[in-house]
């Protein structure tokens, strides 16, 4: 059994397509097929079910895939650890967020203070972040609500209030605090369904005893601000985004129910963490501790 066989098997197992796998690996299809066949011969069992040109992982293949993924990840971590010890690694940190605007000021400060660290940021859904952590594709993700899943560790670094934004002409424009039930019949401007912020605000309304009357759905909070200025409805607004949005509307605190959200920076449990990654995690946590 060779390391190259494992890399080839992993690619075929992920794609379940010999031709596509060969193209991505940039090798000839017959050579790839022979490599997989030799691996199966070494193991003494078939790893795929073959029907014509179709290929699917069988029960042996699924079990073996889990072990191969872990083995290759450990080998990669070992390589990085050795490079760190030999002071050969030039810092790299891979981070995923739901939006590129998420704590961009803190991230920019880190880049400015650590120009030697290469920080690569990608945008991903909450589900994608978990998968990317587990696959070793990213080092950290910024998420809310905190990920509660075995094998993933995290540090909660910020809890913010969720306020109610209302147009200047709204009957509660001069109120400081309200009970959410008081706006049960008002038209709401909301983030689209499927976004974790939307799920959270729907839950707030449910706790207050009503389903929001949604008049408009948008992709981002900046768009929410636009429709608020038009005066067509009211909206939930995160405290940390207020300064980043032109506030031509009024903000009201919600006394009941408690409307807050907690952010977490998460990483894979037990995974080797490079010097650059440790620097980033410590800087990120410290930035918010000092703000309290």
N, C-alpha and C positions, 0 to 999 in steps of 0.2 A: 504494500500500500504506500503510495507516494502523496506528498502534500499537494502536488498539482492535480492529482485525481480528485482530492477533496474539494478544491476550488472549482473544478469543472462540474463535479456532482452538485455543488451548491447552486451554481448558475442554472443547470438543467432543472433542478428541483424547484427553483423559484419560478422559472418560466414555463415548465412542463412543455417544452417545445425545443427539439434538438436543433432545428434550423436557426431559430432566433437566438438560441444560446451560442451556437457556433459563430454567428455573425457578431454578437457582442464580445465574444472571447477572441474574435479574429483568428479563428483556426478553421480548417476544413471540416465539414460535417462528418465524413467517414472517420477522421481521426478522433473526433469527439465521441462518436458512437463506440469506437474501439476502446477508448479510455474508460468509458462508463461500463462497458462489458467486462474489461479486466478487473475493475473494482468489484463488480458483482461476483466475478469468479473468485476473487480473493476472499470475499465475505461468505460465499457459498449459498447466497440467496439472491433472487431478483429484487431490485429496489423500485422498479417501475412495472406497471401493467402496460403492455403494448397492444394496440389494436389498429392495424394499418399504420398510418402516419401519426396517429394519436399516441401520446405517452402521458401516463399519470402516475404519480407516486402511489405505491401500495402501502400496506400497513408496515412492512419492513422499512420502506423508504422514509416514512414519516417519523418513525422512531429514530432512524439513523440521522435524519436531517437535524433534529434537535441537538444531538451530540456533536455533529460536525459544526454547527453554528457556534456552539459554546467553545469547541476546541480551537477554531480559527480565531474567535474573538480573544481567547486567552493568549494565543500565539502573537496576535497583533499587540496586545497589551504588554506582553513580555518584551517585544521588540522596542516599544516606546519607552518602557522602564529602563532598559539597557541604554538606550540613547540618552535618556535623562541623566543617568548615572555617569555616562561618559561626556556629559555636557555637549552633546551633539545636536540635541533637539532644539530647533528654533520654534518658540512657542506657538501653538495652534489651539484655538478654542472654537468649537462648533456649537452654536446656540440657535434654538428655535423659539419663536414667539408667535402669537396669534396675529399680531400686527407689528409692522416695522416701527410704528410710533410708540410702542410699549417701552417706556423708560429709556427712550433714546438719549436723554441728557446724561444719565448715569453711564450708559454704554459709551457715549462719546468721551466722557471724562476718563474712563478706563483706557480707551485707545490713545488718548492724549498723553497719559502718564506712562503707558507701557507700549511705546511704538514698536518694540521688538516682538510683541505678541500679535499674531495674525488672527483676528477675530472674524469668523464667517457667520453671518446671520441669515437664517431662512425663515420663511413664513409657513406655518403648518396649523392644521386643526388640532383640537385636543386629542382626538384619537390617533392622528398621525404622529404627534409628539411621543406618545407612549410607545408606539411601534418603532420609531426612530431611536429612542433610548435603548429599547430592548435589542435592536439590531446593531447597536454601536455606531449608528450613523451620526449622532450628535452627542455632545458631552453634557449639555444642560438644556433645559427648557424652562421658560417662564410661563406659568399657568395659573388659572383659577377656574373652578375651586381647586384646592390642593388635591393632588393625585393620591388616592388611597388604594394602592395596589401592591401586592407582595413583590418584592424585588426592586422597588423604587423608593429611594430616600428623598427627602426634601426639607427645605428650610423656609418656613413662612416668614416673610420679611416686611410685609406691609398689609395693614387692614385699613380700608378707606370707607367713608360713608357714601351711600348712594342718595343723591338729592333729587328733588322734583323741580324740574325747570318749567316755568310757565311764562307765557307772553306778558308784556307790560300791561295789556288790557284785561288780563284775567282777574276774576273776582278775588283771587288769593295772592295777587301780585305784591301786596304789602304785608302779607302774613310772614312771620318768622318760622312757625312750626305748624304742622297739620297732622291729623290722623289720616292715613291713606284712604280710609273708607269715605272720606269727604269728597273724593274725586272719582268715586265708583262709576258715575254716569258721564264723566268727561271723555272726549275723544283723545286717544293716545297716539303719539308718534313713537314707533318702536324699531329696534334693530330686528332684522329678519330672523325668522324661526331657524333653529339649527345652530345659531350662535350661542355660546354659553351665557353671555350677558342676557340674552332674551329669555333663556330658560330660568335664570335667576330672578328676573323682574316679574315673569309670569307667576313664579312661586310667591313673591312678595304680595301680589294682588290676590292670589289664592288664600294666603294667610289672612288678608284683610276682608275676605268673604265675597270677592267678586272676580269676574273674568273681564279683562280690559277691553274696552270698545276701541279697537285698533282702526284708525282711519288712514294710517300711512306706515309702510314698512321701508326701511332704508338699510344700506350696507354698513355705514360708519356713523360715528357720533357727529362728525363735522356736517353731515347731511341732516342730522337731527336738528342741529342749530339753525340751518337754513329754513326748515319748515316751522320751527318755533318763531322765527322772526316774521314769518308770514301770518302767524297767529291762528293756525288751523288746529292746534291741539297742544297737549302737554307731554312731557317726556321725562324718563328717568335719566339722570346724568351723573357719571362717576366724579367724585371729588377731585381726583388727580388730573382730570382732563379739562377742568374749568379754565385754567390759565392758558391752555392751548387752543381754546375755542373762543371766538369773538362773542362775548356775553351780552348780546343785545336782548336779554330776557332776564327774568327774575328767578332766584333760587330759593326754594323753601325746604327746610329740614323736615324729615318724616319721623315723628315720635313713635308711631305704632303702625305696623310691626317694625322691628329693628331692621333697617335696610343697610347692610354692609357687605363687603366682599374682601376676601383675603387672598393675597398673591403668594405664590410659592416658586422658589427656584428648585428644580428637581434634577436628580441624576440617578444612574443605575447603581444599585447597592453592590458593594464589594468590588466595583470596577476600579482598576488602577487609574489614579488621577495625576497627570503631569504637573510640573512646577507651574506652567502657565495656567492650567485649569484651576489649581489651588489659589493662585493669585486672583483670578477672576472671581471665584466664589467668595473669597474673603473680602475683596473690594466691594462686591455687590451688596453683601450682607452689612458691611460696615457703613456703607453710604446711607442706608435707611435707619440704622441704629443711631447714627449721629444726628439724624433729623428729628428724632423723638424728643 
